[in-house]
Amino acid sequence: MAGLSASVAPPAPSRTLRRVLGNRIALWAAFVVVQAVLVWLALTGPGLPLGDVTLVYTTWMRTIDLSGYVVGIDGPFVYPILAIVPMALAALLGFDLYVYTWLGLIVLLNAGAFAVLIGLHRGPVTRFVPAWWWLAFLVLLGPIAVGRIDAVTVPIALVAVLLVAGRPRLGAVLLAVATWIKVWPAAIIAALIIASRERVRIAVAALGTSVLIVVISLVLGSGWNVFSFITEQTGRGLQIEAPVSTFWMWQAAAGSSTSWVYYDHDILTYQVSGQGTVFASAMMTPLLVLVVGAIVAIGIRSQLQGASFVALFPPLALALVTAFIVVNKVGSPQFICWLAVPTVIGLVYRGRGHLVPAVMVLAMAGLTQLIYPFLYDWLLVADPLVVALLTLRNLLEVALLLWAVVMVWRSGCHAAVSRAVASDGGASDGAASDGATSDGEASDGAEGADAADAAASGAEVWKSGSRSPDATD
C-alpha cells in the first residue's frame, strides 16, 4: 500500500472540520435558528425582555402620533437624536404590530451584518470562527440582544469595523450614525483615530456626519434638545447591575438596614441606595473620563512606538468599550452586547491571539442572561446566590478591561523591540517576530494564516477600491 499517493489519502480531520464550519449554507441555517430562538425568548421569556420596546418606545411613538410632540426635537431625550428613527420605523405597520416589526427590523440588521462578516462571494467562508462566535454570543446573551435600542447599533458598528480597512470614510460614517443612536460606538471611533493611518479621513468623516445630523436637528427645531442626552442621566443613582454597585448589593444581601434596592420612577430602573451611594454616583462620570483618558494615552504611546493597526486596534477598541461598561453607574444588561463588535474584529484580525477575551465575553453573556431575565426577580430582593452570579459577571468585566489594556501596552512594546532588532541588523528576524505578535501571538498554522488573510481583506465583500495601508500592517 506504500504506493498510494498522498492525493487519495483521506483529508486531515482539521481540514474536514474547517470545511464543515465554513460551509455557507450551514452558517446561514444556524443564523436563522439563532434569530428564531432570540425572537421566541423575547416574546415568551420570563419578566419583560421587551419592556423598553412595549412600554417606552411605543409611548414615545404614540405621543408623536397623537400630539406631534417628538422627543429630542420638542423636548429632552435620554438617547441621541437618531434613536428615534428605528423606533419610528417599528411603528410603520401600526402599533398592534409594533413589537413584531421591531423584532423583524433587528433580524434584518443582524442579517446584513452577518452577510458582511462571512462575505458575499461564493465558496467556503474564511471568517467562520468569528461568525460562529457571534452566533454563540447571541444565544448566550438571550432576548436582551434584540430587545433594546442597543440591538440596532451593534450590527451597524460591526459592518463599519469590517469595512473600515478598505473603506475608512464609509466605516466612519456608519460609526457616527451608530453613535447618534447610542453613544458607545464613539469608543470605536476613538480607537480608529489612534490606531489607523487613515485617522484624518476617519475623523473628518465622523465629524462631518455628526455636524450634518446636528444641523438637520436644529433646522427641525430641536434647539439644545439635540444635546440633551448628555445631561439627561447625570442625576441618576447607581443601577443595581453596575460593577460599582456590587458593594451595596452585598450589604443588601446580608440584610443590612442601610442598603436596599428601590425603583426610580423617573429613570424607570432599579437602583441601590446606601451610605456613600450618592458620592459614588457623583464620582463615576469624572472617573470614567480619567480611565478613558488613560487608555487613550496608552494607545497613543503604543501607536508612536510603531504598533501595527492589526496589533493595536482590536485590544484598544475592546479596552475603550469595556471601560464604558466597567466605569459606569449604569449597568444595564444590554451593555454586554457592545462587546460583540471589538471581539469579532479581534477574532478577524488576530485569530487565536484574541481567544482569551472571546471566551470571557461568552461567559459574561451567559451570566447576563441568567441574571436578566431569568433570575432578575431574585436579584431585586438581593438573593445572595444571584448577587454572587452578578459579582462574577462584574469581575469578568474588570478582568477583561485589564487584559485589553495590557495588550494595548504590549503592542507598543513588541513594535519597539522589533524595530530595535531590525536596527541592530536582524531585520529579517525582527520581521518574523513582529508577525508572530502583531497578527495574533498565539496564532499558528492554518488558522493564523486565516487571521492574517482576513485582516488583509477588510473590503473583500465590496470587491472594489484599494485597500487601506492599515490592512497589511
C-alpha positions in Angstrom: 0.0 0.0 0.0 3.1 2.2 0.1 2.4 3.2 -3.5 -0.8 5.0 -2.6 -0.3 8.7 -3.5 -1.0 11.4 -1.0 -3.7 12.7 -3.3 -6.0 9.8 -2.5 -5.4 9.9 1.3 -8.3 10.9 3.4 -8.4 14.6 4.3 -7.0 15.7 7.6 -9.7 15.9 10.3 -8.9 19.6 10.9 -9.4 20.4 7.2 -12.7 18.5 7.2 -13.9 20.3 10.3 -12.9 23.6 8.7 -14.8 22.8 5.6 -17.9 21.9 7.6 -17.7 25.0 9.8 -17.0 27.2 6.8 -20.0 25.9 4.8 -22.1 28.9 3.8 -25.4 27.1 3.9 -24.7 25.7 7.4 -23.8 29.2 8.7 -27.0 30.8 7.3 -29.1 27.9 8.6 -27.5 28.4 12.1 -28.2 32.2 11.8 -31.9 31.6 11.1 -32.2 29.2 14.0 -30.4 31.6 16.4 -32.6 34.5 15.4 -35.7 32.4 15.8 -34.6 31.4 19.3 -34.0 35.0 20.2 -37.4 36.1 18.9 -39.1 33.3 20.8 -37.3 34.1 24.0 -38.1 37.8 23.6 -41.8 37.0 23.1 -42.3 34.3 25.7 -39.4 34.6 28.2 -40.0 35.5 31.9 -40.1 39.1 33.1 -40.2 41.8 30.5 -37.4 41.2 27.9 -39.2 43.6 25.6 -40.2 46.0 28.3 -38.5 49.0 26.8 -40.0 48.3 23.4 -43.5 47.7 24.6 -43.7 50.3 27.4 -41.2 53.1 26.5 -40.6 53.2 22.7 -44.3 52.7 21.9 -45.2 55.5 24.4 -42.9 57.9 22.6 -44.2 56.9 19.2 -47.8 57.2 20.3 -47.1 60.7 21.7 -45.8 61.7 18.2 -48.9 60.2 16.6 -51.4 61.8 19.0 -49.8 65.2 19.6 -46.9 65.7 17.3 -44.5 66.0 20.2 -41.2 64.5 19.3 -38.6 63.7 22.0 -35.2 65.1 21.1 -36.9 67.8 19.0 -39.7 69.3 21.1 -38.2 68.2 24.4 -35.2 66.4 26.0 -34.4 62.8 25.1 -32.3 60.3 27.0 -30.8 58.9 23.8 -29.0 60.7 20.9 -31.5 62.0 18.4 -31.2 59.2 15.7 -32.5 56.7 18.2 -35.9 58.0 17.2 -35.5 56.6 13.7 -35.6 52.8 14.4 -38.3 53.4 16.9 -40.4 55.2 14.3 -39.7 52.5 11.7 -41.1 49.9 14.0 -44.4 51.9 14.0 -44.8 51.8 10.2 -47.2 48.8 10.3 -49.2 50.2 13.2 -48.9 49.8 17.0 -50.7 46.5 17.1 -47.7 45.0 15.2 -45.1 47.3 16.8 -43.2 44.5 18.7 -43.1 42.2 15.7 -42.0 45.0 13.4 -39.2 45.9 15.9 -38.0 42.3 16.0 -38.1 42.0 12.2 -36.0 45.2 11.9 -33.4 43.8 14.3 -33.3 40.4 12.5 -32.8 42.2 9.1 -30.0 44.4 10.6 -28.3 41.3 12.0 -28.6 39.5 8.7 -26.9 42.4 6.9 -24.1 42.4 9.4 -23.8 38.6 9.2 -23.6 38.8 5.4 -20.7 41.3 5.5 -19.0 39.2 8.2 -19.0 35.9 6.1 -18.6 37.7 2.8 -20.8 38.0 -0.2 -18.6 35.9 -2.5 -19.2 32.3 -3.3 -17.3 29.4 -1.8 -16.2 28.5 1.7 -16.3 31.1 4.4 -12.8 32.0 5.7 -14.1 34.0 8.6 -16.2 31.2 10.1 -14.6 31.4 13.6 -15.9 35.0 14.3 -19.2 34.1 12.6 -19.8 31.1 14.8 -18.6 33.0 17.8 -21.2 35.8 17.2 -24.0 33.3 16.9 -22.9 31.6 20.1 -22.7 35.0 21.8 -26.3 36.0 20.7 -27.7 32.7 22.0 -25.9 33.1 25.4 -26.9 36.7 25.8 -30.6 35.9 25.0 -33.6 38.1 24.4 -31.9 41.3 25.6 -29.8 41.1 22.4 -32.9 42.0 20.4 -35.0 43.9 22.9 -33.2 47.3 23.3 -32.1 50.2 21.1 -28.5 48.9 21.5 -29.5 46.0 19.2 -29.7 48.5 16.4 -26.3 49.9 16.9 -24.4 46.6 17.1 -24.9 45.4 13.5 -24.2 48.9 12.2 -21.0 49.2 14.1 -20.0 45.6 13.2 -20.3 46.4 9.5 -18.4 49.6 10.0 -15.3 48.0 11.6 -15.3 45.2 9.0 -15.3 47.7 6.1 -13.1 50.4 7.6 -9.8 48.8 6.4 -10.8 49.3 2.8 -13.4 52.0 3.2 -12.3 54.2 6.0 -14.8 57.1 5.2 -17.8 54.7 4.9 -16.8 53.0 8.1 -16.5 56.3 10.0 -19.9 57.5 8.7 -21.6 54.3 9.8 -19.9 54.5 13.3 -21.0 58.2 13.6 -24.6 57.2 12.7 -24.5 54.4 15.3 -23.1 56.9 17.9 -26.1 59.2 17.3 -28.3 56.2 18.2 -26.4 55.1 21.3 -23.2 56.7 22.4 -20.9 53.7 22.9 -19.6 53.4 19.2 -17.7 56.7 19.9 -15.2 54.4 21.7 -14.6 52.5 18.4 -14.1 55.8 16.5 -11.6 56.9 19.1 -9.7 53.6 18.7 -9.7 54.0 15.0 -8.4 57.6 15.1 -5.5 56.4 17.3 -4.6 53.2 15.6 -5.3 53.9 11.9 -3.1 55.6 9.3 -6.3 56.9 7.9 -7.1 58.8 11.1 -7.6 62.1 9.3 -10.2 60.7 6.8 -11.9 58.8 9.7 -12.1 61.9 11.9 -13.3 64.2 9.2 -16.0 61.7 8.0 -17.2 61.1 11.6 -17.2 64.8 12.5 -18.9 65.8 9.2 -21.6 63.2 9.7 -22.2 64.4 13.3 -22.4 68.1 12.2 -24.9 67.2 9.5 -27.1 65.3 12.0 -27.0 68.3 14.4 -27.7 70.8 11.6 -30.7 68.8 10.4 -32.0 68.5 14.0 -31.6 72.3 14.5 -33.5 73.0 11.3 -36.3 70.8 12.6 -36.4 72.9 15.7 -34.6 70.9 18.3 -32.5 73.7 19.8 -30.3 72.4 22.6 -32.5 69.3 22.9 -30.3 67.7 20.4 -27.6 67.5 23.1 -30.0 66.7 26.0 -28.8 63.0 26.1 -25.6 64.3 27.6 -27.2 65.7 30.7 -30.5 63.7 31.0 -29.0 60.9 33.0 -26.4 62.9 35.1 -28.5 62.9 38.2 -29.4 59.2 38.3 -28.2 56.9 41.1 -26.4 53.6 41.0 -28.1 50.9 38.9 -28.1 47.6 40.7 -26.2 45.7 38.0 -23.3 48.2 37.7 -19.9 47.0 39.0 -19.7 49.9 41.3 -23.0 48.8 43.0 -21.6 45.4 44.0 -20.5 46.5 47.5 -24.0 47.8 48.4 -25.7 44.9 46.8 -23.8 42.6 49.1 -24.8 44.7 52.0 -28.4 44.4 51.0 -27.9 40.6 50.6 -26.6 40.4 54.1 -29.7 42.1 55.4 -28.3 45.5 56.2 -30.8 48.1 57.1 -28.8 50.8 55.4 -28.7 49.4 51.9 -31.7 48.4 49.8 -32.9 48.2 46.2 -35.6 50.7 45.0 -37.3 51.6 41.8 -36.6 55.0 40.3 -39.8 56.1 38.5 -38.0 58.9 36.7 -35.3 56.8 35.1 -37.5 53.6 35.1 -34.9 51.3 36.5 -33.9 49.6 39.7 -31.1 51.3 41.7 -29.4 50.7 45.0 -29.3 53.0 48.0 -26.9 53.1 50.9 -24.3 55.1 52.7 -22.0 56.6 50.2 -24.0 55.8 47.1 -24.7 59.5 46.3 -21.0 60.3 46.4 -20.1 57.2 44.4 -22.7 58.2 41.8 -21.3 61.7 41.5 -17.8 60.4 41.1 -18.4 57.8 38.3 -18.5 60.2 35.4 -15.2 62.0 36.3 -13.7 58.6 36.9 -14.8 57.4 33.5 -13.2 60.4 31.9 -9.9 59.7 33.7 -9.9 56.0 32.8 -10.8 56.6 29.2 -8.1 59.3 29.1 -5.5 56.9 30.5 -6.4 54.2 27.9 -6.2 56.8 25.1 -2.8 57.8 26.4 -1.6 54.2 26.4 -2.9 53.7 22.9 -1.2 56.8 21.6 2.1 55.6 23.2 1.8 52.3 21.5 1.0 53.9 18.2 4.0 56.2 18.5 6.2 53.2 19.2 5.1 51.7 15.9 2.4 49.3 16.8 0.6 48.0 13.7 -3.1 48.5 13.2 -3.8 44.8 13.4 -2.0 44.6 16.8 -3.3 47.8 18.3 -6.9 48.4 17.1 -8.7 45.3 18.4 -7.5 45.5 22.0 -7.7 49.3 22.1 -11.3 49.2 20.9 -12.1 46.4 23.4 -10.5 48.4 26.2 -12.4 51.6 25.5 -15.8 49.8 25.0 -15.2 47.8 28.2 -14.3 50.9 30.1 -17.7 52.4 29.2 -19.2 49.4 30.9 -17.0 48.9 33.9 -16.6 52.6 35.0 -20.3 53.4 34.8 -23.1 53.9 37.3 -25.5 52.3 34.8 -25.2 48.6 34.4 -28.0 47.6 32.0 -27.7 44.0 30.8 -27.8 45.1 27.1 -24.5 46.8 27.6 -22.8 43.4 27.2 -23.9 43.3 23.5 -21.5 46.2 22.8 -18.6 43.7 23.4 -19.6 41.7 20.3 -18.1 44.3 18.0 -14.5 44.5 19.3 -14.5 40.8 20.0 -15.5 39.9 16.5 -13.0 42.3 14.9 -10.3 40.9 17.3 -11.0 37.3 16.0 -11.0 38.5 12.4 -7.6 40.3 12.8 -5.8 38.3 15.4 -7.2 34.8 15.3 -6.2 32.8 18.3 -4.5 35.8 19.8 -7.9 37.0 20.7 -9.2 33.7 22.2 -8.9 34.8 25.8 -11.3 37.8 25.6 -13.6 35.8 23.2 -14.1 33.1 25.9 -14.5 35.7 28.7 -17.2 37.6 26.7 -19.1 34.4 26.1 -19.1 33.7 29.8 -20.3 37.2 30.6 -23.1 36.8 28.0 -24.3 33.6 29.6 -24.2 35.0 33.1 -26.1 38.1 31.9 -28.9 36.1 30.5 -29.2 34.1 33.7 -29.4 37.3 35.7 -31.8 39.0 33.2 -34.5 38.0 32.6 -34.5 34.6 34.3 -33.3 35.4 37.8 -34.0 39.1 37.9 -36.8 38.9 40.5 -34.3 37.3 42.8 -31.8 40.0 42.2 -34.4 42.6 43.2 -34.5 41.1 46.6 -30.7 40.8 46.8 -30.7 37.0 46.9 -27.1 36.0 47.8 -26.7 33.4 45.1 -27.9 35.8 42.3 -25.7 38.6 43.8 -22.8 36.2 43.6 -23.5 35.5 39.9 -23.7 39.2 39.3 -20.4 39.7 41.1 -18.8 37.0 39.0 -20.0 38.7 35.8 -18.8 42.1 37.0 -15.4 40.7 38.0 -15.1 39.3 34.5 -15.8 42.7 33.1 -12.9 44.2 35.2 -10.6 41.3 34.2 -11.5 41.9 30.5 -10.6 45.6 30.8 -7.3 44.8 32.4 -6.5 42.2 29.7 -7.3 44.7 27.0 -5.2 47.5 28.5 -2.2 45.1 28.9 -2.5 44.1 25.3 -2.6 47.7 24.1 0.6 48.4 26.1 2.3 45.2 24.9 1.5 46.0 21.2 3.8 49.1 21.5 6.5 47.2 23.4 6.6 44.5 20.7 6.8 47.0 18.0 9.7 48.8 19.8 11.5 45.5 20.2 11.1 44.6 16.6 12.3 47.9 15.5 15.4 47.7 17.8 16.2 44.2 16.5 15.9 45.4 12.9 18.2 48.4 13.6 20.8 46.0 15.0 21.0 44.1 11.7 18.4 41.5 12.5 15.7 42.9 10.3 14.6 39.5 9.0 14.4 38.0 12.4 12.6 41.1 13.7 10.0 40.9 10.9 9.3 37.3 11.8 8.9 38.2 15.5 6.6 41.1 14.6 4.5 38.7 12.5 4.1 36.4 15.5 3.0 39.1 17.8 1.1 41.6 15.7 -1.1 39.2 13.8 -2.0 37.1 16.8 0.5 36.0 19.3 -1.0 32.5 19.6 -2.0 32.2 16.0 -0.2 29.4 14.3 -0.7 27.0 11.3 -3.6 27.5 9.0 -5.7 29.4 11.5 -3.0 32.0 11.9 -2.9 32.4 8.1 -6.7 32.8 8.0 -6.5 35.6 10.6 -3.8 37.4 8.5 -5.8 36.9 5.3 -8.9 38.3 7.0 -7.1 41.3 8.3 -5.8 42.0 4.8 -9.3 41.9 3.2 -11.3 44.4 5.1 -13.2 45.4 2.0 -13.4 41.9 0.4 -17.2 41.9 0.1 -17.1 45.1 -1.9 -14.6 43.7 -4.4 -13.7 47.2 -5.5 -11.4 50.1 -4.4 -8.0 50.0 -3.0 -7.3 48.7 0.5 -6.0 50.9 3.3 -2.3 50.6 4.1 -3.6 49.5 7.5 -4.9 46.3 6.1 -1.4 44.9 5.5 0.1 46.1 8.8 
